[in-house]
């Protein structure tokens, strides 16, 4: 007699939950206050800082997901 349920599906390994900081969406970019050179420069600096912070979180999230995914 052959049983269809003879082989069991392996359970996925337990993995640590992702840190909440890695699940934070990237913030909206700031609006340009006016057309003065100072306002433009400040906005560009703020945008660059937000970009690099978001890029760091994205890289950390991608690394965490890759480490928690079992190899095939």
Secondary structure, 3 states (H helix, E strand, C coil): CCCCCCCCCCCCCCCCCCCHHHHCCCCCCCCCCCCCHHHHHHHHHHHHHHHHHHHHHHHHHHHHHHHHCCCC
